Amino acid sequence: MINRRTLLGLLASTTLSVRIAAASSKSSPAAALDTPGGLPDKPRRVDLAAMGRMPGKRGGTIRMLIGGQRDIRLMPIYGYARLIGYDEALNLQPDILESFETTEDRIFTFRIRQGHCWSDGSEFTTEDFRFCWEDIYNNRELHRGGIPTDLRVDDRAPVFEILDKWTVRYSWHAPNPDFLAQLAAPSPLKLAMPAAYLKQFHARYQDPETLAKLCKKYRVENWSDLQLKMSRTNRPENPDLPTHDPWRNTTEPPASQFVFVRNPYFHRVDENGTQLPYIDRVLLNSSSADIIAAKAGAGESDLQLMNIDFADYTFLKSAEDRFPIKVNLWKRTQGSRIALLPNLNCNDEVWRLLLRDVRVRRALSLAIDRTEINKAVFYGLAHESANSILPESPLFKPEYARAWAAYDPEEANRLLDEAGLPRTHPHGIRSLPDGRPATIIVENAGENNFESDVLELIADHWREIGIKLFSHSSQRDLFRKRVIGGEAIMSVFQGLDNGVPTADMPPRELAPTADDQLQWPVWGLHYLSGGSDGHPPDMPEAIELVDLMRAWRRASTFAEREAIWHRMLQRFTDQVFTIGIVNAALQPVVRSSRLRNMPDKGLFGFDPTSYLGVYLPDTFWLEEEV
């Protein structure tokens, strides 16, 4: 059998892929690029010189490799067009909006750029906000639970007002400090939708006969499913759906290549007044995830971040001598590159009670030799840490990173003895209260090769304290179902998404607030659903975190929010609700040697940087070949 490293070398040695790549990058622009466009009366001006970059020129095609059709969801994240967004320093500023005003963190007034259009040329006005509010969120056939939880404060919806054609206002009875952060998120809260296009799929505006024909055409059961399908923005599979993103999809799935072309009505310009984006087209080519690193190293991608990892760095760096690529290392922003997540909602009653005992969680963390893992898997370049925030965050304190993260098997053994787990089985394996051997099966999605290496090392560490560890891989959807359904005792995944928060960012990851938090998914579902699903937490420490999260949402000053963040970080790390291993790991980023304005160094993560988003890939441009 050919191993992965051998495969990388074989694929990199061929020149056929390079010839294909060159032909692709020189192809003529699609006819759609010639569509007349326009700018708002007051476009957003990007000062490239102030960012240490240079104005570029329009044109060209860049290629990216994706592991499957679902990865086209990355384009709206990369493009990062938001009503309000973060800059590189993680300060909020208007983007699609011309301006915004806040009063007491509870009244928000938004001003639209006059003359701004959706990508199909239809006018962008407050009608698009009204449609989203009135015809989507307040329609029980589309939103059975009513106004989304993210728009509620103390379970009360805001007052929505249209002040004029260009101005809207949202007012709450109490502060809603995470409202703007939700708008700047990688998957943002939607406030406006292209009404002129979507009304044709809505029962309020379309006759039943036509809706029935459309449902048949698009293979859905009813008009509400039709509306949801045609308006999906997180996976831009509908080429006709207007957007504000820098590039719009022109390819209907299924396909092996997706072509995104420049939005002719994009709202940003450089300091010379040249409309962005500079790049004409982005081609997303599907490939097996296992060979994407090899293809990127062979010059088949002009910009590659996903489906490559630090284990590929040596190979990719050596490919710079053979192919026109440049490889840089960015710092990952997760609270832990890899973390163990004890399922406090698992169905196994014995393990559920044990995992809710903080002594057991602390012991499992203390038994891990993070230095060995760092050296063996991350070449000693990561930082050994609990699952917590990074020094780049203004909220960072060393004690959060150190919490129960030292290697101390003696203390781990003492805690497990104290928790009532005696060593009565062969080879010193401990016994559970019901007599079973203390065996933990760690579920994983099988998407990262290094996970198995880390788990093998942890299995050796835990055996020394009388715990047996086995791993079980399954496809991601099944993996999540097993965890949410309580079938998994423990899982392995990355740690906190946002390891570089500010006090103005919501601390929701530190409390049970979502069903994708694998350490307490049922409690998270209860919060996410507004109490209509799941179960409320019944652990005092978890209840405290939810109360603190709600207190943060009511806080009216920065000092109050900062204090709450620190209380939550202290509780979250001291209680070891998740077991972090290392953070600040390095991520290879591959780009064409012709691609300009892409930073050599950056923070790599989903939230809050949206991977490439805060670095404005619409300002990247291609230098002509010599």
N, C-alpha and C positions, 0 to 999 in steps of 0.2 A: 504494500500500500504506500502511496506517495504521501508524505506528510505535508503540512501546510507550508513550511519554510522551503521545501524542495519545489513545491508548486509555484511559490512566488518567484523563485529563480528561473524556472522553466518559462513562465509567462513573460518575465521581464526580458528574456534573451531574444524574443522574437521581434522582428521589425515590422511585421504585418500590421500589428495594432497601431503602430505609429503612422503608417501610411494611411490607414483608415481614419485616424484622428485628424491628420492634416487635411484630408479631403473634406471632413466634416466641418472643420473650423473655417475653411475657405468658401463654404457654400454660400450662395447668394441669399440675401435677406428675403424673408417671406413677404408675399404681397401685402399682408396685413400691416407691415411696417410703414407702408406708404400712405396709410389712412391719415387724413388731415386731423390734427389735434388742436389743443389749445391749453392755455394756462389760466389759473385764477387771476383776478385783478391784482391780488397781492400774494404771489407765490411764496412758499417758504424758501428763503435764501440760505444756502449752506456755505459757510465761509471755510473753504478747504485750507487756505493758507493758515488760518488760526488753528486748524487741526494738524498742521505739519504735513499737509498733502498738497498736491498740485492739481489745477484744473486740467481736465483731459479732453478727449474728443469722442464723439459718438461713433458707434459702429461696432461690428464684430459679433461673434458668437462664442459663448463659453459652454463647455460640456461638464456635466456632473454625473456621477454614478449613484444609482439608488438601488436598494436591496429589494424593491418590489413596488407595486403600484401605490400602496398606501403611503409611501414616502414622499409623494408629491405634497403631502401636508407640510413639508418643511419649507416650501416656497413662501407661504404667507408669514412664516416665522422669520425666515431670512430677510424678506423684503421689509418687514417691520414698518408698515404704514399704519399709524395709530392716530386716533383723535388727539391723544396726548401721549408722548413717549419719553423714554429716558435718553439722555445723551451719554457719551462715554464715561462721564463722571457720575452717572446715575442720578442726575438732576432731571426733574420733570420739566417739559416744555411743550408748547402747542406744536402740533405737526400737521395733521389734516385740518384741524381747527386753526383759525386765525388768532384767537385769543381765548382765555378762560379767566373767570374771576371766582373766588371762593369767599364766603362769609361764614365765619365761625365753624368751618369744616362741615357745614350742613346745607348751605345754599350754594349751588354751582351754576354759573351762567356761562354758556358756551356760544361763541360767535363763529359762524361759518365763513370761509373765504368766498366772497362774491365771485361769481363766474366760474366756480369750481364744478367740474363735471365728473361723472362716473366714466369708466373706461369705454362705454358705448356711446358717449356724448350726451347722455341725458343729464339734466341739471341736478346738482346736489343742493338740496334746500332742507328746511325744517320739516317738509312733508315726509322726508325719509325717516326722520326721528319720530314723527307722529305715527307713521305706518308701523314702525317697530313697536312702539309703546302700545298703541291702541289696537291694532289689527293682529299683532303677533302675541305680545305678552299678556294682553287682556282678553285674548280669545281662548276659552276653555278647551276648545277642540285641539288647539295647538299647544297650549300650556295648561295642562290639567290642574297643576298646582297653583296657577295664577302667576303673579309677578315673581320672577326668579328670586331665590334666597339672597343672592348677591346684591339685589337692589332693595333689600329690606333692612330696616333698623328697628330692633325690638319687635320684629315681625310686622312692622308697618311699612307700607310702600310710600314712596315720595309723592309729592305733588308735582306733576309735569305740566309745564306751561310753554306755549309758543308765543314769544314776545313779538316777533315779526318774521319775515321770510328767512332771515339769516341768524336768528337768535333763539335759543331754547334755554329753559331753566329747570333744574331738578332741586326740590327743597324737601328736607327731612325735618322732623320735629326735634331731632337730636343729632349730634355729630356723626358723620360717616367718613372717617379718616382714610379708609382704604379704597374709597371710590375711585380716585384718580389712579392709584396703583393698579386697580383692576383693568382700567382702560389701557394701561401701558404694558400689560402682561403679554407673554408669548401667545397665549390663547385668550384674547381680550374679551371682556364683557361687551356684548353688542348693544349699541344704542341706536344705530341708524342702519337701514337696509334699503337697497335700491327699489323704491316703491314702484316706479314706472314699469319696471320689468316684472316684479313679483306679483303685482296685482292680477295678472292674467291667470295665476294659479290659486287665487283666493276666492272663496265662496261669496264673499261680500261684493266682489267686483266682476265675477265671471258667471255666466249662466250655467246651470247644471249640465246641460247637454254637452257643452264644450268641455267642461271639467271632466265628464265621464270619458270623453275621447282622449283627453290628455292623460288621464289615469291609465287608460289602456295602453297608450303609446309608451309611457314611461314605466309601465309594469308595477304599479302601486295599487293598493286596495281602495284608497279614498283620497279626498282632496287634501286632508291635513297631512297625510304621508307625502303627497305630491309637493305641497308647499315646503315641507322640511327638506325633501330631497333636492329640490331645485335651488334652495337658498343656502345650502351647506357651504360655508367658507373655510372651515378648518381643513377640509380636504377638497381642494378646488377641482372637482371632477366634472362640473358643468361648464363647458367653454362659453356658454352664453351669459353666465351670471356676471353682471358688471362688478367691477372692483375698484379700489383705490390703490391697490398694490402696484409696485413699479413694473412688474411683468404679469401678464394674464395668460392663463392656459388656453391653448387653441386645440387641444387633443382630447377627444372623448375616449374614456376607457372602455374596454381593455386595450392596452397598447404596450409595446416594449420601449417606445420612446415618446416622451411628452415634450411638446414644444411650447415654451412660454415666450411671448413676444412683448416688446415694450408697450406700456400703457401710454397712448398718445395724449392723455389728459393728466398725466402725473403732475403733482403739485409742487415739486421741488425744482430749484435751479441752482447752479453754482454762482460764484461771485461775479462771473461775467454775463450772467443771464441765460446761460445755456441750459435748456431743459434736461433734466435727468429722467431716467437713468441713461448713462453713457452706452451701456451694452445693449445691442439690438435684441438678441435672443439668448435664452438659456435652454439648453437641451438636457433633459433628464433621461438617461439611458439605464434601463433596468438590467441588473446583473445578479448573479449569485453573490450573496453577501460574503461568502468565503473567499472569493477571488477579487474583490474590489480593491484591496490593498495592492495586489499584483498588477491590476490594470492601471491603477493610479500611478504606480511606480514605472509603468511602461509608457506613460505620457497620454493615456486615454482619458484623462480628466484634467480640466483646466482649473478646477476648484473642488477640493475634496476634504470634508470634515468627518462625515459619517462613515461607519463601517470600516474605520481604520482605528488602531489603538497604539499605545506606546510600544507594544511588542513588535510592531511593524516599523518602528522608527529607524533602526539600523539599516534595514533593507531599503526603505524609502530614501534615506539620506544618501546611501551609496548610489542610488539611481540618478542623483543630480549630475553625476559625471557622464551619464549615458543619454539622458533625455532632457528636454527643455523644461524642467520643473524646478521648483524651489520648495524646500521643506522647512517649516518653522515649528517651534514648540510653544503652545499656549498653555496657560494654567487652568486646570479644571476648577470649577467653583462649587462643586458639590460638598456638602458637609462631610461626606466620606465617599471615597471612590467606590468602595464596596462595603456593605453593612449587613449584619445579621439582624433580622427583624422577628423577634419572638411574637407569636400571634396570641395576644391576650384575649382574643375572642374564639379560640379554637374549640372544637367540639369535644375533644378529649378532656374530660373533667379533671382528671388527675394532673395532666400537664398544664391545663389552664390555671389551676390553683397554684401550681409550682411557679409558673412563669409570672404570675402576679405577685410572687414573693420577691421583693427587691434584693434579698440576699442571693437568690439564685441568679438573677440577671447580673448582679455585680460580680458574682463568682465566675460566670461564663466569660465576662469581659476581662477579668483579671488573669484568667488562665491563658489568654492569647498572647503569644510572643510576637508583637507587632514589628519589632526590629528584624526578626528573621523573615517575616513576610515582606517587609519593605525591601530588604536586600535581595531576596530570592525572586520576587515577582516584579518589583518596581525599580530594581537596580539601585536602591538606596536613595532615590531622587524624590520620593514622596515624603509627606510629613506624618509621623505616627500620631494618631489623634482619636479621641472620641468623635462621635458624629455630631459636629458642632460647626460654628462659623469660623471663617478664615481671618487672618490678621488684616486683610484688605477691608474688612468691615469695621466701621467706627464703633461697633458694639462689642468687638472682640475683647475677651479677657482670657489669659492663659489657663485659668482654673477650669474653664469650660472644656478646653481641649484635653486637659489632663484628667478629667473626672473618670476614675475607675479604669484608666487606660494603661496603667503601668503593668508590667509583667510580674505577677506575684502569685504563683501557684500555691504557695503555703497558705496565704490568706484565702485564696479561692477554696481550698480544701476545708479550711476552718468554717467558712460560710456555709458550704454544702452540708457539713456535719451538723451544724447548728440548725439548718433547714430540715433535718430529719431524713437525709439520704445516706444510709449506711452502705459500706462496701461489703456486700454479702455474696455477690455473684463471682464466677470465675474471673481471673485476671484483674481483680480489683475493681470490677464494674459495680457501680452503685445500684441500689434497689429503690424503685418507686414505692410510695405508700401502699400500692396494691400488689407489690411483689414482683412486678415486671422489671427487667433490666432497664436502666436509664439510657434509653436510645433516642436520639433526636434525628429525625429525617428532615433535612433542609431542602425545601423546594426551590428550584430556579428555572428561569426561562430558557436556559441553554443558549443565550445570545452572545456571551462573552467567554472566550477561551480561557482567560486568566481566572475566572471564577472557580473552575475545577482545581486549578493549582492552589489557590488560596484555601479552598475547603479541605484539600488533602493535608495541608499544613495545620489547619485548625483541628482537624480530626486527631492528628498526633498530639497536639497540645491538650485537647480535652480528654484524651485517653489517660493522660497523666493525673487527671482529677476524677477519673472514674465515670466519664460520660462517653458513650459511643456516638459517633456522628456518621450518617450516611447522607448522600445527596440524591435527589430525584429531579430529572429534567423533564419539562413538558413545554409545548408551544405556549407563547405568551398569554393568549386568551384563556387557555385551559389553566395555566399557572395562576392567573388572577382569580378565576372562578374557584379554584381549590382553596385559595387563601380566604377569599371573601366568604365562601361557603363553610369555612371552619375546618376543612379537611386537613389543612397544613398546620403543623405545630410551629414551624419556623420557616422563614424564607430568606433568600439572599438577593439583594438588589443594591442600588446606589443609595446614599444617604440623603440628607436634606438637599432639595433642588437649589435653593438659594442660600449659598454660603457666604454671601457678601451683602447682607441686608443693611438698610438704614432704619432708624426708628420710625420713619414714615411709611415703611413697607409693612404689610400685615403679617403678624407672626403665626399665621394659621397652620404652618407646618409643624409647629410645636404642640398643637392641641388636636384632639380628634375632630376634624372638620371635613374629611373627604373619605370616600370609600376606597380610594387608591392608596391610602396610608396602610401599608400591609401589617403594621403592628397592632392596629385596632380598627379594622375596616367597618365592622358593624356599628361601632360608636360613631365613626366618621360619617357613615351613611345617615345616621339619625340626625346629625347636625346639618348635613348637606340637604336633606329632604325637608328640613323645617319641622322634624318630628314625626313625619308621616311614614317613615320606614326605618328599619334597623332598630337599635335599642340604645337608650341613653347610657353613658358610662356609669359603672357602679363601683369604681375604684376612687377613693378620695383624692388621690394625686391627679388622676385624669380629670375628675370633676373640677378640681382647682384650675387646671390649665384651660378648660373651656370657659370657666368664669373669668379668668384673666384675659382670654381672647375677647370676650364680650366687653370687658372693662376697657380694653385697648380701643375698641370701636366707639366707646362713649367718651374717650379722653379728648379734651379740647385743647391741650397744649402739647408741644413737642416734649417737654420735660416729663409729663405724665406718661406719654407713649414710650419714651426711652426707659423709664423706671419699670414699666410693665414688661418690656422686652427682657430686661435683665432678670426679673423674677422668673419669667418663663424659661429662659435659657438655663438658669441655675437649677430649676426643678427638673427640666427635661434631661439635662446631662447627669445630675446627681441620681436620678431614678433609673437611668440606663434603660429607657424605653426602647432604644435601638442600640445596637452594639457596633460602633464605628471601628474601622481598622486603620486606614490612612486617608488623608486628603491632600489637597494641593498637588495632585498627580499631574503629569504633563500629557498633553494631547497633541499629536502631530497634525499639522494643517498643511495640505499640499496645494500648491497653486502653479499655474503656468508662469514661466519666467518672464512672460510678456505682460502679465497682469499687474497693473499699477494701483496705488492708493490702498492696498490691503496692508494693515499693520503687521509688522514682524512679530510683535508681541501683543497678546490680548487675553482676556478672560473668556474661557470656554465653558458655557453652561446654558441650560434651558431658561432658567429664571434667575436674575432679571435681564440678562444680556441678550436673550433670544438668539443664542449662538452668534451668528454674524450681525444680527439686527442692529445693535447700537453702533456698529462700525459703518453703517450705511453702505451696503454693497451696491446701491444705485450710483455711488460715486466711484466705483472701481471701473477701470478702463483698460483696453488692450493697446499696447504699443505695437506699431507696425513691425513685421518681421524684416530683419536685415537681409 
